[in-house]
Amino acid sequence: MKKISIVALVGAVVGFNGFAAPNNNMTTVVSIEEVRTMPDNTPVIVRGYLIEQNGENSYSFRDGTGTINLEIEEDDWNGQTFAPTDFVEVWGEVDKNGATVSEIDVSAIKKL
């Protein structure tokens, strides 16, 4: 498995020639504050910063309204690496644990 530490997040985009948005009908960027009110499995696009790794596939993400965990699987990176100062766009789905939004399950990510 690919383990990305905060140190390994530092670097330039490698081998990335484009960004294909997932087929999820979401075209509007929303805030973390808005994500927290959405139903489970709602497609979302958020913009902000990957600030730290919390586990093998778990990362903290921050925008101007709050922080949320992202689940990013190895193939979702698409050969890219990011620094905590890189502004990124994330495509994914709201993942709820009961009534609480626990994270965004990422399907694609790109540096803006």
Phi, psi and omega in degrees: 000148179278119178252121182250115173268170179301327178292320181288341177291338181286130178153175180267162176293130183241127173065033182245116183248005180170179183221117177258114180292140177299155179278083183228009176066002179269126180234353182255133176285134178240163179270164175300321178303317178291320179304320183296344179259358187271153177291160177304143177069013176288129176293137180221156169234127177232154177232138180171219188228134169282114187259334176191160176267133181253346183185187185306313181237016185247131183223144173276137182231137183230137167235192183289352183247351180161189182233145178213157175276144173245140170257113183240110178284160184307316184286345178287340181290333179054038178076009183265154169230155185223149170264155178299345178269355180282128176279125186233158172246134184237132174251134179186199180228144176296134177239111182259146172245096188074233181268356186253135174289121182264328182188177169250126176274109189281137173250337177199153180213143177213153176275135179263000000 
